[in-house]
Amino acid sequence: MGRLDDRVAVVTGAGRGIGREIALMMAAEGASVVVNDLGANTDGTGTTNIADDVVEEIRAAGGSAVANTASVAEVSGGESLLQTALDNFGGMDILVNNAGILRDKTIFNMEEADWDAVLAVHLKGHYCCSRPFARYLRESGRQNGRIINFSSVSGLFGNFGQANYGAAKAGIAGFSRVLAIELRKYGCTVNTISPGALTRMTIPLRENRGETVEQEDIDAGGPQHIAPIVVWLASDAGKGITSEIFHAARGGVAIMQQPRIIKSFRKSTGMWQLDELDDVVPQLVEAKAANIEAADRDGVSVEV
């Protein structure tokens, strides 16, 4: 018996890297999987049939899967994911929004096309795929749905040369919080993954810094380390856990802090005066610094 027996999952960007590992593990746990991948290069150009390769790999292992090569950046593409699941497996229970591209440049050199392409695949892609699935859950009454979205430390913390990617990934975190609220009454959880893994998208970043990536590095920090938390959240064990951000990398799994008011001041009458803010704002900044210090201290990994 697998943890995802009789469940139907759609995984976008599942032809390589993190998405492929998720699709393989979900199939191994009993899910029927729609393997979506346009087969594009890391910058979004070109197409290949890599989704078919993953489908064959799943079937060879005794699993059930079909390919879908639609673009997630288009509403029609997102709708086709649901239709593929319905046509082949009779329903849909899990959506993993993993597809993505990179066009890294500083803001000085980033062209409009670079901005639009990354936002389209990442942020709009999450919308295009989530909307038809959400409507399906509401209209069909199908319970225990799961949406698992993919953000990044580039959006949650910031990273040089990734204004487009960071904006999209930060937007996905906000999108997920709203979606969790809207879908709670329909029995669907929505969680976000912040992954850290060596893939064809991230290995060049290390190599550009003059670092070498060996097979032992990939074994210790490859995309296979992201799949377990995704599959766990998609299983019955993840029921009731929603609107969270989990960070996974190199054998580690962590839960991330969400935006909260740390400290506040309120005037009894009138608006703030500048000389009053001279006193108040430094206290707010100090409170934030103390909060970060406590999070850094308490967030140290525990070996298990």
Secondary structure as GFF3:
##gff-version 3
##sequence-region A 1 304
A	DSSP	beta_strand	8	11	.	.	.	ID=ss1
A	DSSP	alpha_helix	17	28	.	.	.	ID=ss2
A	DSSP	beta_strand	32	36	.	.	.	ID=ss3
A	DSSP	alpha_helix	50	60	.	.	.	ID=ss4
A	DSSP	beta_strand	64	68	.	.	.	ID=ss5
A	DSSP	alpha_helix	75	89	.	.	.	ID=ss6
A	DSSP	beta_strand	94	97	.	.	.	ID=ss7
A	DSSP	alpha_helix	112	119	.	.	.	ID=ss8
A	DSSP	pi_helix	120	124	.	.	.	ID=ss9
A	DSSP	alpha_helix	125	140	.	.	.	ID=ss10
A	DSSP	beta_strand	146	150	.	.	.	ID=ss11
A	DSSP	alpha_helix	153	156	.	.	.	ID=ss12
A	DSSP	alpha_helix	163	183	.	.	.	ID=ss13
A	DSSP	three_ten_helix	184	186	.	.	.	ID=ss14
A	DSSP	beta_strand	189	196	.	.	.	ID=ss15
A	DSSP	alpha_helix	203	208	.	.	.	ID=ss16
A	DSSP	alpha_helix	215	221	.	.	.	ID=ss17
A	DSSP	three_ten_helix	223	225	.	.	.	ID=ss18
A	DSSP	alpha_helix	227	234	.	.	.	ID=ss19
A	DSSP	three_ten_helix	236	238	.	.	.	ID=ss20
A	DSSP	beta_strand	245	249	.	.	.	ID=ss21
A	DSSP	beta_strand	252	255	.	.	.	ID=ss22
A	DSSP	alpha_helix	274	298	.	.	.	ID=ss23
###
